[in-house]
Amino acid sequence: MTASSLVTELASRGQHCFTMAEAVAALGSSVVATRAALRRLKDKGVVATPYRGFHVIVPPEYRRLGCLPGDQFVPELMKHLGQPYYVALLSAARYYGAAHQQPQVFYVMVAKNRPSITCGAVRVQFVARRNVAEMSVARFNTPRGYVTVSSPEATAFDLVGYHKHTGGLDNVATVLAELTDSLSSGDLFETAKLSPAAWAQRLGYLLERVGARRKAVSLARYVERMATEATPLLPGRTIVGARCDPRWKLHVNVEVESEV
């Protein structure tokens, strides 16, 4: 079997990802010879390598992209690595109709920091959350299987907690405004238990700012019970002269405006 015929056979079976070890076994050749054969297919745009020893088959419709889209290979990559994950932040928000902000990268939450991936025109950025395996998630179908995505409530908390990855609090407020219809007040309360109290304080305030006060009722109860001190709305910025919001125990040290 040649490398080209192997790729054709795998694709015919609906398998679009494979490892170097699998290729060596199927071709019955050495690692060096297999690597050379795959390199020739990479030069033709038939195969891409987003991670060392892990390859994806690139169908004709994605040749200009130079790789499969992130949601079509990341699930298999994380399975290969044996690590929990979920699609996160702006990338996750799009699954719930919050598409105002088009992410330039595909965000993936993992337990520990990992280097980002560049595969053709596709960029995957990993963000670390220690308790990633405990967060509520949903599954969405893709042309290559399914992908795990943070729930609307986990997405909302992550947007606030990792606001530097989302273009700042103005962008967070914009996305939250589009996400509110998907949020459950009760699920927000449960998700708050898995995040710092300060995130609940900031999220509740921002939800009120975008007109979703009813969705924030449970968070207000959580903050009243769990938040022991006031926190700045924008971490790292001085609170001198900032007004205090007693409901959320926040020093409002920045004005936030949603584009929606």
C-alpha positions as CSV (number, residue, x, y, z in Angstrom):
1,M,0.0,0.0,0.0
2,T,1.2,3.5,-0.8
3,A,0.7,6.6,1.4
4,S,-1.7,8.0,-1.2
5,S,-3.8,4.8,-1.3
6,L,-3.8,4.7,2.5
7,V,-5.1,8.3,2.7
8,T,-7.8,7.4,0.1
9,E,-8.8,4.3,2.0
10,L,-9.0,6.1,5.4
11,A,-11.1,8.9,3.9
12,S,-13.5,6.4,2.3
13,R,-14.1,5.0,5.8
14,G,-14.8,8.4,7.2
15,Q,-11.5,8.6,9.1
16,H,-9.8,11.9,8.5
17,C,-7.1,11.8,11.2
18,F,-4.3,9.3,11.8
19,T,-1.0,9.0,13.7
20,M,2.4,8.3,12.4
21,A,2.4,4.9,14.2
22,E,-0.8,4.0,12.4
23,A,0.7,5.0,9.0
24,V,3.9,3.0,9.7
25,A,1.9,-0.1,10.6
26,A,-0.4,0.2,7.5
27,L,2.4,0.9,5.1
28,G,4.7,-1.7,6.5
29,S,7.7,0.6,6.1
30,S,10.1,2.4,8.4
31,V,9.4,5.6,10.2
32,V,11.9,7.5,8.0
33,A,10.3,6.1,4.8
34,T,6.8,6.8,6.0
35,R,7.7,10.3,7.0
36,A,9.1,11.0,3.6
37,A,6.0,9.6,1.9
38,L,3.7,11.8,4.0
39,R,5.9,14.8,3.4
40,R,5.2,14.4,-0.3
41,L,1.5,14.3,0.3
42,K,1.9,17.4,2.5
43,D,3.6,19.2,-0.3
44,K,0.5,18.5,-2.5
45,G,-1.8,19.7,0.2
46,V,-3.4,16.3,0.7
47,V,-2.2,15.9,4.3
48,A,-1.5,18.4,7.1
49,T,0.3,18.0,10.4
50,P,-1.2,20.1,13.2
51,Y,0.8,18.2,15.9
52,R,3.9,16.1,15.7
53,G,3.0,12.6,14.8
54,F,-0.6,13.4,14.2
55,H,-1.9,14.0,10.7
56,V,-5.2,15.1,9.1
57,I,-6.4,14.4,5.6
58,V,-7.4,17.6,3.9
59,P,-10.3,17.2,1.4
60,P,-10.4,19.3,-1.7
61,E,-12.8,21.9,-0.2
62,Y,-10.3,22.8,2.5
63,R,-7.1,22.8,0.4
64,R,-7.0,26.6,0.3
65,L,-7.2,26.6,4.1
66,G,-4.3,24.1,4.2
67,C,-5.9,22.1,7.0
68,L,-9.2,20.9,8.4
69,P,-11.1,23.5,10.5
70,G,-10.3,23.3,14.2
71,D,-13.6,21.8,15.2
72,Q,-13.0,18.9,12.8
73,F,-9.6,17.7,14.1
74,V,-9.3,19.0,17.6
75,P,-11.6,16.3,19.1
76,E,-9.4,13.6,17.6
77,L,-6.2,15.3,18.6
78,M,-7.3,15.6,22.2
79,K,-8.4,12.0,22.2
80,H,-5.0,11.1,20.9
81,L,-3.4,13.2,23.7
82,G,-5.7,11.7,26.3
83,Q,-6.7,15.1,27.7
84,P,-10.1,16.7,28.5
85,Y,-11.0,19.8,26.5
86,Y,-13.9,21.9,25.3
87,V,-14.2,24.6,22.7
88,A,-14.3,27.9,24.6
89,L,-14.7,31.6,24.7
90,L,-15.6,33.4,21.4
91,S,-15.4,30.1,19.5
92,A,-18.0,28.5,21.9
93,A,-20.3,31.5,21.8
94,R,-20.7,31.1,18.1
95,Y,-22.5,27.8,18.7
96,Y,-25.2,29.6,20.6
97,G,-25.7,32.3,18.0
98,A,-23.4,34.9,19.4
99,A,-21.5,35.5,16.2
100,H,-21.1,39.3,16.3
101,Q,-17.4,38.8,17.2
102,Q,-15.7,36.6,14.7
103,P,-12.7,35.0,16.4
104,Q,-9.5,34.9,14.4
105,V,-8.4,31.8,16.3
106,F,-10.1,28.6,17.5
107,Y,-10.1,28.7,21.3
108,V,-9.8,25.4,23.2
109,M,-9.9,25.1,27.0
110,V,-7.5,22.5,28.5
111,A,-6.3,21.6,32.0
112,K,-2.7,22.8,31.5
113,N,-1.1,25.3,29.3
114,R,-0.2,24.1,25.8
115,P,1.6,25.8,22.9
116,S,-0.8,27.1,20.2
117,I,-1.1,25.3,16.9
118,T,-0.8,26.8,13.4
119,C,-1.9,24.5,10.6
120,G,-2.2,26.2,7.3
121,A,-4.5,29.2,7.9
122,V,-6.0,27.6,11.0
123,R,-4.9,28.8,14.4
124,V,-5.8,26.9,17.6
125,Q,-5.1,28.7,20.9
126,F,-5.2,26.7,24.1
127,V,-6.3,28.3,27.4
128,A,-5.7,26.6,30.7
129,R,-8.5,26.0,33.3
130,R,-7.5,23.6,36.0
131,N,-11.0,22.1,36.5
132,V,-11.8,21.9,32.8
133,A,-13.2,18.3,33.2
134,E,-15.8,19.5,35.7
135,M,-17.3,22.2,33.6
136,S,-20.7,21.7,31.9
137,V,-20.5,21.1,28.2
138,A,-22.6,20.3,25.1
139,R,-21.9,18.3,22.0
140,F,-22.4,19.6,18.5
141,N,-22.1,17.7,15.2
142,T,-19.5,18.5,12.7
143,P,-18.8,16.9,9.2
144,R,-16.2,14.7,10.9
145,G,-18.1,13.6,14.1
146,Y,-18.9,15.8,17.1
147,V,-17.1,18.5,19.1
148,T,-17.4,19.3,22.8
149,V,-18.3,22.9,23.5
150,S,-18.7,24.7,26.9
151,S,-22.3,25.2,27.9
152,P,-23.8,28.7,27.5
153,E,-23.2,29.3,31.3
154,A,-19.7,28.0,31.3
155,T,-19.0,30.1,28.2
156,A,-20.3,33.2,30.0
157,F,-18.1,32.7,33.0
158,D,-15.0,32.0,30.8
159,L,-15.6,35.1,28.8
160,V,-15.5,37.2,31.9
161,G,-12.6,35.3,33.6
162,Y,-10.5,35.3,30.5
163,H,-11.5,38.7,29.1
164,K,-8.0,39.4,27.8
165,H,-8.5,36.6,25.3
166,T,-11.7,38.1,24.0
167,G,-10.7,41.7,23.3
168,G,-11.7,43.3,26.6
169,L,-14.8,43.8,28.6
170,D,-16.6,45.8,25.9
171,N,-16.4,42.8,23.6
172,V,-17.4,40.5,26.5
173,A,-20.5,42.6,27.1
174,T,-21.3,42.5,23.3
175,V,-21.1,38.7,23.3
176,L,-23.1,38.3,26.5
177,A,-25.9,40.4,25.0
178,E,-26.2,37.9,22.2
179,L,-25.8,34.9,24.6
180,T,-28.5,35.8,27.1
181,D,-31.3,33.9,25.5
182,S,-29.3,30.7,25.9
183,L,-28.6,31.3,29.6
184,S,-30.4,29.6,32.5
185,S,-30.4,31.5,35.8
186,G,-30.2,28.2,37.7
187,D,-27.4,26.8,35.7
188,L,-25.5,30.1,36.2
189,F,-25.7,29.6,39.9
190,E,-24.4,26.0,39.6
191,T,-21.5,27.1,37.3
192,A,-20.6,29.9,39.7
193,K,-19.5,27.2,42.2
194,L,-16.7,26.2,39.8
195,S,-15.3,29.7,39.3
196,P,-13.8,32.4,41.5
197,A,-16.4,34.5,43.3
198,A,-15.1,37.6,41.6
199,W,-16.1,36.2,38.2
200,A,-19.7,35.9,39.4
201,Q,-19.6,39.5,40.6
202,R,-18.3,40.7,37.3
203,L,-20.6,38.5,35.2
204,G,-23.7,39.5,37.2
205,Y,-22.9,43.2,36.7
206,L,-22.3,42.8,33.0
207,L,-25.5,40.9,32.5
208,E,-27.4,43.7,34.1
209,R,-25.6,46.2,31.9
210,V,-26.9,44.3,28.8
211,G,-30.5,44.2,30.0
212,A,-30.5,40.6,31.4
213,R,-31.2,41.4,35.0
214,R,-33.6,38.4,35.4
215,K,-30.9,36.0,34.3
216,A,-28.6,37.5,36.9
217,V,-30.9,36.9,39.9
218,S,-29.3,33.7,41.0
219,L,-25.9,35.2,40.7
220,A,-26.9,38.0,43.0
221,R,-27.8,35.5,45.6
222,Y,-24.6,33.7,45.1
223,V,-22.5,36.9,45.4
224,E,-24.4,37.9,48.6
225,R,-23.5,34.6,50.1
226,M,-20.0,33.9,48.8
227,A,-18.3,37.2,48.0
228,T,-16.4,38.3,51.1
229,E,-15.0,41.6,49.7
230,A,-15.4,44.1,46.9
231,T,-13.4,43.5,43.7
232,P,-12.5,45.7,40.8
233,L,-14.6,45.3,37.6
234,L,-11.4,45.4,35.6
235,P,-8.5,43.7,37.4
236,G,-5.2,45.5,37.4
237,R,-6.7,48.9,37.1
238,T,-6.7,51.4,40.0
239,I,-9.9,51.6,42.0
240,V,-9.2,55.1,43.2
241,G,-12.2,57.2,42.5
242,A,-14.3,54.2,41.2
243,R,-17.9,54.1,42.2
244,C,-19.0,51.1,44.3
245,D,-21.9,48.8,43.2
246,P,-23.2,47.3,46.4
247,R,-25.3,44.7,44.7
248,W,-22.3,43.1,43.1
249,K,-19.7,44.2,45.6
250,L,-17.8,45.8,42.7
251,H,-15.5,48.8,42.3
252,V,-16.7,50.0,38.9
253,N,-13.3,51.3,37.6
254,V,-14.1,51.2,33.9
255,E,-17.2,52.0,31.8
256,V,-18.4,49.1,29.7
257,E,-20.4,49.5,26.5
258,S,-21.9,46.7,24.5
259,E,-22.1,47.1,20.7
260,V,-25.5,45.3,20.7
